[in-house]
């Protein structure tokens, strides 16, 4: 099986490239200059040449705070690009798997978010990602939109790597404790995406299409996440980092974050039989890898 994925350096792209061979899948990362999401002709040319069995729409503008001052760029990358990709995929009869985000929700619900709950993003980034979801759904029925959250991995820039970097020069950190969600490993996302792509490429059942939530199991605050990271660091190195728990108001940012990013994964489990590992389990795996690499 051959899967084309947009983008060349993101966490999910890198995880797919690593996991693909283990699943007997060829992963081909495509991006500029060969494929430009602002140029439908380049999309059509590249996909026609590659003839993939599925396409993963993973390229995204993810600078949440910067998007507040660059809305046109955020919408160009997160909405217009996926829309063009989906139109070409529809012409070629190829299923699209689009990676989306918890930021499409306002974050003010008391309970866990379902796929059927009303959206209402409170940031430009979230608005641009929601526009991308809507554009893909309008362009092709042959899609699976996967909303994930709090992504981390051994690759790129993410919360785990930031905490470990800060721990090199500090023995105490303040971390927000009133935003709730679920840390999700990019390697786990990659495994799930490959399994979903295999089904979409071979099964026309409409139930396999639509919007699904895809996050790690369990829930946490950012402070809980930091505690888990530093517990792992202490076990490996003996170093103790104290986490101070603060409110969102005490850590102002240009973009507003959802206070509640907890997503229900029941639909994905019932439809595909996919349940991601507990976030603590996957965090331990990534920590072991990062700390081993740092000491090698």
C-alpha positions as CSV (number, residue, x, y, z in Angstrom):
1,X,0.0,0.0,0.0
2,X,1.2,3.5,-0.8
3,X,0.1,6.6,1.3
4,X,1.0,10.1,0.3
5,X,1.2,12.6,3.2
6,X,1.4,16.4,2.8
7,X,4.2,18.1,4.6
8,X,7.8,16.9,5.1
9,X,8.8,17.9,8.7
10,X,5.8,17.8,11.0
11,X,5.5,15.4,14.0
12,X,2.8,13.3,12.3
13,X,4.6,13.2,9.0
14,X,7.8,12.1,10.6
15,X,6.0,9.5,12.7
16,X,4.3,8.1,9.6
17,X,7.6,7.8,7.8
18,X,9.0,5.8,10.8
19,X,5.9,3.6,11.3
20,X,5.0,2.9,7.7
21,X,7.6,0.2,6.9
22,X,6.7,-1.7,10.1
23,X,3.1,-1.9,8.8
24,X,4.1,-2.8,5.3
25,X,3.1,0.6,3.9
26,X,5.1,2.9,1.7
27,X,4.9,6.5,3.1
28,X,5.7,9.3,0.6
29,X,6.0,12.8,2.1
30,X,5.1,15.5,-0.5
31,X,5.5,19.2,-0.2
32,X,7.0,22.3,-1.7
33,X,8.4,22.8,-4.2
34,X,7.0,19.7,-5.9
35,X,3.6,20.0,-4.4
36,X,2.3,23.4,-3.4
37,X,-1.1,23.4,-1.7
38,X,-1.7,26.8,-3.1
39,X,-1.3,25.4,-6.7
40,X,-4.0,22.8,-7.6
41,X,-2.1,22.0,-10.8
42,X,0.9,20.8,-8.8
43,X,-1.4,18.8,-6.5
44,X,-3.0,17.1,-9.5
45,X,0.4,16.4,-11.2
46,X,2.0,14.9,-8.1
47,X,-0.9,12.7,-7.1
48,X,-1.5,11.5,-10.6
49,X,2.2,10.5,-10.8
50,X,2.3,8.8,-7.4
51,X,-1.1,7.1,-7.6
52,X,-1.4,6.6,-3.8
53,X,-4.1,4.4,-2.2
54,X,-4.8,7.2,0.3
55,X,-3.8,10.8,1.1
56,X,-3.0,12.1,4.6
57,X,-3.6,15.9,4.9
58,X,-1.1,16.7,7.6
59,X,0.6,19.9,6.5
60,X,-0.7,22.7,8.7
61,X,0.0,26.2,10.1
62,X,0.4,25.4,13.8
63,X,1.8,28.6,15.3
64,X,-1.3,29.2,17.5
65,X,-0.3,32.5,18.9
66,X,1.3,33.9,15.7
67,X,-1.9,33.0,13.8
68,X,-3.6,35.9,15.6
69,X,-1.5,38.3,13.6
70,X,-1.3,36.2,10.5
71,X,-4.9,35.1,9.8
72,X,-4.6,35.2,6.0
73,X,-1.6,32.8,6.1
74,X,-3.3,30.5,8.6
75,X,-6.4,30.2,6.5
76,X,-4.4,29.8,3.3
77,X,-2.5,26.8,4.8
78,X,-5.2,25.3,7.0
79,X,-8.3,25.8,4.9
80,X,-7.5,26.7,1.3
81,X,-4.8,24.1,1.0
82,X,-6.8,21.1,2.3
83,X,-9.7,22.2,0.1
84,X,-7.6,22.1,-3.0
85,X,-6.2,18.8,-2.0
86,X,-9.6,17.3,-1.4
87,X,-11.0,18.4,-4.8
88,X,-8.1,16.7,-6.6
89,X,-8.4,13.6,-4.4
90,X,-12.1,13.4,-5.3
91,X,-11.4,13.7,-9.0
92,X,-8.9,10.8,-8.7
93,X,-11.1,8.7,-6.4
94,X,-8.6,8.7,-3.5
95,X,-9.7,8.8,0.2
96,X,-8.4,11.7,2.3
97,X,-7.5,11.5,5.9
98,X,-7.3,15.0,7.4
99,X,-5.6,15.8,10.7
100,X,-7.5,18.4,12.7
101,X,-7.6,19.7,16.2
102,X,-9.4,20.1,19.5
103,X,-9.2,23.8,18.9
104,X,-12.4,23.7,16.8
105,X,-14.3,23.6,20.1
106,X,-14.7,26.6,22.4
107,X,-13.7,24.6,25.5
108,X,-16.5,25.7,27.7
109,X,-18.4,22.3,27.9
110,X,-18.5,20.7,31.3
111,X,-18.2,17.1,29.9
112,X,-16.2,15.4,27.2
113,X,-16.7,16.6,23.6
114,X,-18.4,14.4,21.1
115,X,-18.1,14.7,17.3
116,X,-21.7,15.9,17.2
117,X,-21.2,18.8,19.6
118,X,-21.3,22.3,18.3
119,X,-18.0,23.8,17.3
120,X,-17.0,27.4,18.1
121,X,-13.3,28.0,18.0
122,X,-12.0,30.9,20.1
123,X,-8.7,31.5,18.2
124,X,-7.7,32.2,14.6
125,X,-5.9,28.9,14.5
126,X,-9.0,27.0,15.5
127,X,-11.2,28.9,13.1
128,X,-8.8,28.1,10.2
129,X,-8.7,24.4,11.1
130,X,-12.5,24.3,11.3
131,X,-12.7,26.0,7.9
132,X,-10.4,23.2,6.6
133,X,-12.7,20.5,8.0
134,X,-15.7,22.1,6.3
135,X,-13.9,22.6,3.0
136,X,-12.8,19.0,2.9
137,X,-16.2,17.7,3.8
138,X,-17.7,19.8,1.0
139,X,-15.1,18.8,-1.6
140,X,-15.3,15.0,-1.2
141,X,-17.4,12.5,0.7
142,X,-14.5,10.1,0.8
143,X,-12.8,11.5,3.9
144,X,-12.0,10.8,7.5
145,X,-11.3,13.9,9.6
146,X,-9.3,13.1,12.7
147,X,-9.4,15.6,15.6
148,X,-6.4,15.2,17.9
149,X,-4.9,17.2,20.7
150,X,-1.7,18.0,22.7
151,X,0.6,16.2,20.2
152,X,4.1,15.2,21.3
153,X,6.8,12.9,19.9
154,X,10.5,12.4,19.8
155,X,10.5,14.8,16.8
156,X,10.1,18.5,16.2
157,X,9.0,21.0,18.7
158,X,6.5,19.9,21.4
159,X,5.7,20.1,25.1
160,X,7.8,17.1,26.2
161,X,10.9,18.4,24.5
162,X,10.3,21.9,25.8
163,X,10.0,20.7,29.4
164,X,13.2,18.6,29.1
165,X,15.0,21.6,27.6
166,X,13.9,23.9,30.4
167,X,14.8,21.3,33.0
168,X,18.5,21.6,31.9
169,X,18.7,25.0,33.5
170,X,15.9,25.2,36.0
171,X,14.8,23.2,39.1
172,X,11.3,24.7,39.2
173,X,8.7,25.6,36.6
174,X,5.2,27.1,36.7
175,X,2.7,25.3,34.4
176,X,-1.0,25.9,33.6
177,X,-3.3,23.6,35.6
178,X,-6.8,24.7,34.5
179,X,-6.7,23.5,30.9
180,X,-7.9,19.9,30.6
181,X,-7.2,17.6,27.7
182,X,-5.2,14.5,26.6
183,X,-1.6,14.3,25.6
184,X,-1.4,12.3,22.3
185,X,1.7,10.6,20.9
186,X,2.4,11.2,17.2
187,X,3.6,7.7,16.9
188,X,0.2,6.4,18.2
189,X,-1.5,8.8,15.7
190,X,0.6,7.4,12.9
191,X,-0.3,3.8,13.8
192,X,-4.0,4.7,13.8
193,X,-3.8,6.7,10.5
194,X,-2.2,3.7,8.7
195,X,-4.9,1.4,10.0
196,X,-7.7,3.8,8.9
197,X,-6.1,4.4,5.5
198,X,-6.0,0.6,4.9
199,X,-9.8,0.4,5.7
200,X,-10.7,3.4,3.6
201,X,-8.8,2.1,0.6
202,X,-10.6,-1.2,0.6
203,X,-14.0,-0.6,2.1
204,X,-16.6,1.9,0.7
205,X,-18.8,1.8,3.8
206,X,-20.0,5.4,4.5
207,X,-19.7,4.7,8.3
208,X,-15.9,4.7,7.9
209,X,-16.2,8.3,6.6
210,X,-16.8,11.5,8.5
211,X,-15.4,13.2,11.7
212,X,-13.7,11.2,14.4
213,X,-11.8,12.0,17.6
214,X,-8.3,10.5,18.0
215,X,-6.5,11.2,21.2
216,X,-4.6,9.2,23.8
217,X,-6.6,7.5,26.6
218,X,-7.1,9.3,29.9
219,X,-7.0,13.0,30.6
220,X,-4.7,15.5,32.2
221,X,-3.9,19.2,32.7
222,X,-0.7,20.7,31.3
223,X,0.7,20.6,34.9
224,X,-0.2,16.9,35.2
225,X,1.6,16.3,31.9
226,X,4.7,18.2,33.2
227,X,4.6,16.2,36.5
228,X,4.7,13.0,34.5
229,X,7.6,14.1,32.3
230,X,9.6,15.2,35.3
231,X,8.8,12.0,37.2
232,X,10.3,10.1,34.3
233,X,13.3,12.4,34.2
234,X,13.9,11.9,37.9
235,X,13.7,8.1,37.5
236,X,16.3,8.2,34.8
237,X,18.6,10.9,36.0
238,X,17.8,11.6,39.7
239,X,17.1,15.3,38.9
240,X,14.0,16.8,40.7
241,X,12.0,19.5,39.0
242,X,9.2,21.2,41.0
243,X,6.1,22.1,39.1
244,X,4.1,25.1,40.3
245,X,0.4,25.0,39.3
246,X,-0.9,28.3,37.8
247,X,-4.0,29.5,36.1
248,X,-4.4,30.4,32.4
249,X,-4.9,34.1,33.5
250,X,-1.4,33.9,35.1
251,X,0.1,32.9,31.8
252,X,-1.4,35.2,29.2
253,X,-1.0,34.4,25.5
254,X,-2.1,36.2,22.3
255,X,-4.4,33.3,21.4
256,X,-7.1,32.0,23.8
257,X,-6.8,28.3,24.5
258,X,-9.8,25.9,25.2
259,X,-10.1,25.2,28.9
260,X,-11.6,21.8,28.1
261,X,-10.0,19.9,25.2
262,X,-11.2,16.4,26.3
263,X,-12.5,14.5,23.3
264,X,-14.5,11.3,23.3
265,X,-12.9,8.5,21.3
266,X,-15.9,6.2,21.5
267,X,-16.9,6.6,17.8
268,X,-13.5,5.7,16.6
269,X,-13.4,2.6,18.8
270,X,-16.8,1.4,17.7
271,X,-16.2,2.1,14.0
272,X,-12.6,1.1,13.6
273,X,-11.8,-0.8,16.8
274,X,-9.0,1.6,17.4
275,X,-8.1,2.8,21.0
276,X,-4.9,4.7,21.6
277,X,-2.8,3.8,24.7
278,X,-3.0,5.7,27.9
279,X,-1.1,8.9,27.6
280,X,1.2,8.1,30.5
281,X,2.3,4.9,28.8
282,X,3.1,6.6,25.6
283,X,4.8,9.5,27.4
284,X,7.1,7.0,29.1
285,X,8.0,5.5,25.7
286,X,8.9,8.9,24.2
287,X,10.8,10.0,27.3
288,X,12.9,6.8,27.3
289,X,13.8,7.4,23.7
290,X,14.6,11.1,24.2
291,X,16.7,10.6,27.3
292,X,18.5,7.6,25.8
293,X,19.3,9.7,22.7
294,X,20.5,12.6,24.9
295,X,22.9,10.2,26.7
296,X,24.3,8.4,23.7
